[in-house]
Structures are given as structure tokens and as C-alpha cells.
Amino acid sequence: MRWFDPSALSGLALISLSLGVIAVFIYGLACGGSRRQSALSKVVVGAVGFQVFHFLEHGLQLGYWFFNTKQKPWLTPWAQTGVDGLAFWCQIWPGSGTAGQRGAELLHLVGNTIFLVGVLALFVLARERRTRNRSIQGAVLFQGLHFLEHILLTATVFVTGRGWGASTMFGRWSGSELSSHRVWWHFTVNAIATAIALSALVAVMRSGALLGVRKVNAKSTPVSLKRYFGLSFLGLAVLQILPFILGSVAGDPAPRVRNLMLLDVLSPGSWWHLVDPYVLIPVLLLVAMWKMPKHARPVPSN
């Protein structure tokens, strides 16, 4: 174990960011009026911006998979730096899995915690403006399930050294069969969660609940309960069936290949944490939100 590693700063930044988002969310719940709206709006913008970038990373990972289906899943340099930073601290904490395994699961857990808090902030803002849209409840439900999946994966890696969950076929697969399934599973779940959250964000923005955004008089056709459950079932089916088929067809149940032929410019280094989008994007979005009027103008009733 090294006593200091520059990438450890990235791990600290990610943990501090997640705790900061939770603190602002709790502060918003404790306040009232424009202060609550201001705090929760900042959480929403930062968390949703974070999730959009996270989804794009899964898209890049999926693109790499198309050309390297038998290799270990590729991580962007920013994600790899985050894994390395959290892995550094995992060397201090007890656990069964390797430091790299635990760092990878913690990175996903931290990211999904930030996104879940943002979705909960959306839900609170919608309730206060009495905005009814099934995508808001759907975002909480779907991201809540996704969050539980990553709690389960993280806990089982720390306890047993092997992740156990729907994305790992409950420990029954290995090799590129497992890695193909997991790449597609996480891409699909993030695509669905991001799409639902963006739909919920649009509904909240139209209601005028988001600070700095005026109310828009737009008629929206409510989705029937039957159609809502039908779409939910279809989304969950795609989430599990598509990765299962692709993992079975494209993968082999063999030890994972760890030989990655990447350009040096893509290799994570100590300087990457200084321009880490995981940190910069939410921070810049929060700074932009602070520039908005701190007191929301009352929305005239029709």
C-alpha cells in the first residue's frame, strides 16, 4: 500500500461531492419558501447534469465493446481515475474483494446516490407545486431500484469478494459472457433512468417549480395507469432480456482478458483528476444556478 497517491484526491472529491449534495438536499428540506426552492433546484440541476454525463460514459463503454467483445469492459480515463482513487482508500478499509473491485462498485454507488438525491429533490418540488406526472414517480421508483442494485453489488463485493445482483446474473456467469451482459445491462438501465428523469425534469420546469424557470402553460396528456404499467414492464423486460441475449451470444464463460490496447493519451494519470468532469460539471452547474435570482418570483395564478 502506498501512503499517498495523486488519484486518491479524486476519490476524496467524489465522496465529498456526494456528501455535499446530500447536505444541500437536507438543508432544502429543513428550509421553507424560496430558500427551499433554491436549494432543491441546485440539487436537481447538479444531479441530473451528473447523470447525463454518466450515461454518455456508458455509451462510450458500449462503443468500445462493439470492437472488443471478448475483453474486459473499458472505463473512460475519468471513471478509471475515480476507481483508482476510491481503491486507494479501500486498501485501508476491511473487505473481501480486491481494492480495485471495491473501488469500482463504490464509484457506481456514489454516482447513483447523487442521482437518486436529485430525483428525490425533483419529487419534492413537484409535490409542492402539485404537479402530477407519472414520470416523476417513475423516476423515483426506477432509480430507487437501480440504487438498491448497487447497494447489493457493493455489499456483496465487500463481504464475499464477488458482486451479486441482476447485472451479474446473480453470480452465475463469468468471463466475457458476464462482462457483455453487464455492459449492456448498465447501459440500458442508465438509458431508461435518464430518459424518465429528463421527462420528469421537463414537467417540473413547466410547473415553474425550478428556480429561475418561468411557468409554461402547456397541456400534457396524462398517461393512463394501464399504459404506465405496460411501459414499465416493457422497460424492465428490455433491461434484462436484451443484455442476457447479447451476453449469451457474444460472450464466452472464460477468464476475463485484461489486455487493453489504448493510446497513452487515454491512460488515466495523476493530472486527470484536476479536470474530472464528474466533479467539474456539477460544480459549474451549481455555480450557474447561484447566479440566478435567489428569490423566486411568485407564479401568477390563472
N, C-alpha and C positions, 0 to 999 in steps of 0.2 A: 504493500500500500504506500503510495506517495503522500507526503504530508501536505503538498499543495499542487493543484493542477489548475491552469487557467480556465479550463472548461467547467470547473466547479462553480465559477461565478454564474454560468448560465443556469445551473441547477438552482442556485440560490435565487436568481432572478425569477425563474418560473414559479417557485414556491412562494416568493414574496408577492408576485403578481396575483396568484390565486387567492392568497390570504387578503390582499388589498381589495380585490373585487368582492369577496365575502363581507369584508368590513364596511365597504360603501353600501352594499345591499342592506346590511343590518342597520346602518345609520339611516338609510332612507325609510326603512320600516318604522324606526323609532321617531322620525320627524313627521311633520304634517304639512299640508298645503304645498306651496311652491318648492320648499326645500325637499320634500319627499319626491316630488315630480322631477326635480333637478337631479337628485342623487340616483334615482332609478333609471332615468333616461341615460345617464352616463354609463351605468352598468350595462344597459341594453346595447348601446352603440359599441362599446368596447368588446363585449362578449360576442355579439353577432359578427363583428368585424374579424375577431379572432377565429371564429368558426369557419367563416368563408375562406380565409387563408388556409386553415387546416384542411378543408375539403379539397382545395386546389393541390395541396401536397399529396393527398391520396390519389388525385388524378395523375400527378407526375409519377407516383409509385406504380400505378396501374399501367402507364405508358411504358415504364421500364420492364414490367412483367411481360408485356407482349413480345419483347425481343429476348427475354431471358426467363422463360417459364420454369426452368429447372434450377435456377439459382435462388439464393437467399433473398428475401424481399429487400429492395433498396430503400434507403432513407435519404431525404434531402439533407444537405450539409447542416442546415439549421436544426432539423429534428435530431440528427446524429449527435450534434453538439449538446443538445438538451439531454439526450440519453446518456452521453458520457458524463455530463455534469451531475445528473442525478445518480448515476452509477458510482461516482466518486463518494457520495455521501452514503450510498448503500453499503459500501465497504465497512462503514462504521456500525451500521445497524445490523442486528442479527437476522438471519433468514436462510432458507434452504437453497433458493435459486442463486445463480451466479449474479454478480453485481450488474452485468450488462442486461440480463433478463429482467431483473427487478427495476433497473433504471428505465427500460423500455415500457414496462407496464405502468410505472409511476408517471411517465410522461403522458401517456394516454389518459390516466386518471386525472392528472392536473388539468389537462385540456378540457376534458368532459365536465369537470367540476365548474370551470369558468363558464362554459356554455350553458350548463344547467342553471346556474345562478342568473345568467342573462335571460333565460326563458322564464324563470320564476318572476323576475322583475317585469317582464312583458305581461305576465298573467296578472300581477298586482295592479299595474297601470290600467289594464283592460277592465278589471273589476271596478276600479274607482270611477271610470267613465261609463260603466255599464255597457261595455262593448261586447256584443255577442258574436262570436265567430268560432266555429269548431276547430279551426286550425290552431287557435290559442291553447285550448285544452289538449288538442292532439300533440302539440309541440311539447307540452309538459309531460304527457304520458309517454311519448316515444323517446324523448331524451332521458326521461327518468329510467326507462327500461335499459337504454344504452349505458347510462351511468351505473346501474346495478351490475350490468355485464362486466364493466371494467373494475368494479369493486371486487367481484368474484374472481376475475383473472388475476388481479394484483394480490389478493389474499392467498389464493392457491399457489402462486409462484413463490411467495414468501414462506409458505408453510411446507409445501411439497416439492418445490423446485420446478413445477410444471403447471402451465396455465390451463385451467379447466373452465370451459364456457361454450356457448353456442358457436363462437367464432373459431374455436379449436376443435370442433366436433367432440367436445367433452372428453378430450384426451385420448381419443381412439385412433387418430390419424398421426402420421409423421411424414418427414421428408417434404418434397416439393408438392405432394398431394395436400398436405396441411398448409404449406405456405401459399399455394394458389388459392385455396379456399379462404384463407384469412385475408389475403389482399383484396379479393372480390367482396368478401363479407363486409370489411370495414369501409371500402369504397361505397358500397350500396347503402349501408346504414347511415353513413355521413351524408350521402346524397339525399336520402329521404328526410333525415332530420333537418338538414339545411333548408330544403325546399319548404317544409312545413313551417319552420321558424321564420323564413322570409315572408311567407304568406301571412303569418300572424303579425309580423312587424308592419306590413302594409296596412293591415286592419287597424292596428293601434295608432299608426300615423294618421290615418284618415279620421280617426275619432278626435285628434288633437291632443291625445294624452302624452305624446312625446314632446318634451320641451323644445321650443324653437320651431315647431312644425305646426302650421295652422290647420284647423279642422277643414276637411274636404267633404262637401256634401256629395257623396257617391252612394248610389243604391247598389247593394250587394245581395245577391240571391242566396239565402241560407241553404246550406247543404242538409238534406234530409238525414235523419238518423240512420235509416236503412242504407243509404248511399255512403254515409260516413263509415259505417262498419264494414261495408263491402270494400271500399278503397283501403281501409286499414288492413283487412285480411289479405287483399291483393299485395299490398306493400310488404307485409310480413312474409308472404309466400315467396315473393321475388327475393327478399332478403336472404332467405335460407336455401331455396331451391337452386337459384342461379349459381351462387358460389359452390354449392355441393356438386352440381353437374360439371362445372369447369374444373374444380379440383380433382374430380374423379377422372376426367378425360385427359387433362393436360399434365397432371402430376404423377409422380411415382412415389410409392411408400419406401423411400430410401433416405439415408442421412443427408442432411441439407448441405449443399455446396456453398462454400464460403469465399470462393474466388471471384472477386468483383473487379472487372476491368473498367475503371473510371479514370477520367482525366484528373491530373493533380489539382486543377483549379476547382474541382468539385469536392476534393477531400476536405473534411472538416478540420479546422485548425484553431489555434487559440484566438485568432482575430475574428472568427465568425460570430462569437457571442456579442461583439461590440455593435454589430448591425443585424442582430437577430430579429427577423420580422415578428416572431412570436411575442417579443417584448415591444418593439418599436410601433407596430400597427395599433395595438390597443392604447398605448401611451399617447400617440399622436392624435388618435380619435378622441381620447378624453380631453386632451388639450384643446382641440377644436370645439368640443362641447362647452368647455369653460368660457370660451369666447362669446357664447350665446348669452342673451339676457338671462340673468339669474332669477328673475321673477316672471313667471308665465302670465301672459295676458289672459284674462277670462274669456272663454269662448261664448259668444252671444248665443242665447237660446233661440231656437226658431219658434 
